[in-house]
Amino acid sequence: NDLTTSSTTGTTWTSTFTGSAVTVYAPKQSGAGKIEVQIDGQSQGTVDLSNTGARQPQQAVSSVTGLTAGDHTISIINRGPGSVAVDAIVVH
């Protein structure tokens, strides 16, 4: 029942993990911004969290597989222009 949010473009959330894959879960909703997912400093793409219609909580918005098993760093960056949130990261 945790939700990490940011309304400031450029804000970065960073964590380390041990594994070979990771999935980011985030809500999609009207007026939301975009997030960029980075693994070990390398961009894995930008995800638009905005949608039309009802809010959609806990959506799998980014999945990175094929990492070398071991320690990694994930960074999630608010790329704006709206507020963004992250429900969870799941490590595999």
C-alpha positions as CSV (number, residue, x, y, z in Angstrom):
1,N,0.0,0.0,0.0
2,D,2.9,2.4,-0.7
3,L,3.0,4.9,-3.5
4,T,6.0,7.0,-4.4
5,T,5.1,10.2,-6.2
6,S,6.8,13.2,-7.8
7,S,5.4,16.4,-9.3
8,T,8.8,17.9,-10.1
9,T,10.3,17.3,-13.5
10,G,13.8,15.9,-13.1
11,T,13.3,14.3,-9.7
12,T,15.1,10.9,-9.6
13,W,14.4,7.9,-7.4
14,T,17.3,5.4,-7.2
15,S,17.7,1.9,-5.6
16,T,20.0,-1.0,-5.9
17,F,18.8,-4.6,-6.5
18,T,20.3,-8.0,-7.0
19,G,18.8,-10.0,-9.9
20,S,18.7,-10.4,-13.7
21,A,15.4,-8.7,-14.5
22,V,13.2,-6.0,-13.0
23,T,9.6,-4.8,-13.7
24,V,8.3,-1.3,-12.8
25,Y,4.6,-1.0,-11.8
26,A,3.0,2.4,-11.9
27,P,-0.5,3.9,-12.1
28,K,-1.8,5.4,-15.3
29,Q,-4.2,8.3,-15.1
30,S,-5.3,11.4,-16.8
31,G,-2.8,14.3,-16.6
32,A,0.1,12.1,-15.5
33,G,3.6,12.7,-16.9
34,K,6.3,10.4,-18.2
35,I,9.1,8.4,-16.4
36,E,12.4,7.3,-17.7
37,V,13.8,4.0,-16.4
38,Q,17.6,3.6,-16.3
39,I,19.5,0.5,-15.3
40,D,23.1,1.0,-14.3
41,G,23.0,4.5,-15.9
42,Q,21.7,3.3,-19.3
43,S,18.3,4.4,-20.4
44,Q,15.7,1.7,-20.9
45,G,13.2,4.1,-22.4
46,T,10.6,6.6,-21.4
47,V,7.0,5.6,-20.4
48,D,4.0,7.9,-20.7
49,L,1.8,7.3,-17.6
50,S,-1.1,9.4,-18.9
51,N,-4.3,7.9,-20.2
52,T,-7.9,8.8,-20.9
53,G,-10.7,7.3,-18.8
54,A,-10.5,5.8,-15.3
55,R,-7.3,5.6,-13.3
56,Q,-5.5,2.3,-13.8
57,P,-3.4,1.4,-10.7
58,Q,-0.5,-1.1,-10.6
59,Q,0.2,-1.3,-14.3
60,A,3.4,-3.1,-15.5
61,V,4.9,-0.2,-17.4
62,S,8.5,-1.2,-17.9
63,S,10.2,-4.6,-17.9
64,V,14.0,-5.1,-18.3
65,T,15.2,-8.6,-18.8
66,G,18.5,-10.3,-19.7
67,L,20.7,-8.5,-17.2
68,T,23.8,-10.2,-15.9
69,A,22.8,-11.8,-12.6
70,G,24.1,-9.7,-9.8
71,D,23.9,-6.2,-8.4
72,H,22.4,-3.4,-10.4
73,T,21.1,0.2,-9.9
74,I,17.7,1.3,-11.1
75,S,16.8,5.0,-11.5
76,I,13.3,6.3,-12.3
77,I,13.3,9.9,-13.4
78,N,10.2,12.2,-13.7
79,R,10.3,13.5,-17.2
80,G,7.1,15.6,-16.8
81,P,5.1,17.4,-17.6
82,G,2.6,16.0,-15.0
83,S,2.8,14.2,-11.7
84,V,4.1,10.6,-11.7
85,A,3.9,7.7,-9.3
86,V,5.5,4.3,-8.9
87,D,3.6,1.5,-7.1
88,A,6.5,-1.1,-7.0
89,I,9.5,-2.6,-8.6
90,V,9.7,-6.3,-8.7
91,V,13.1,-8.0,-9.1
92,H,13.5,-11.4,-10.8
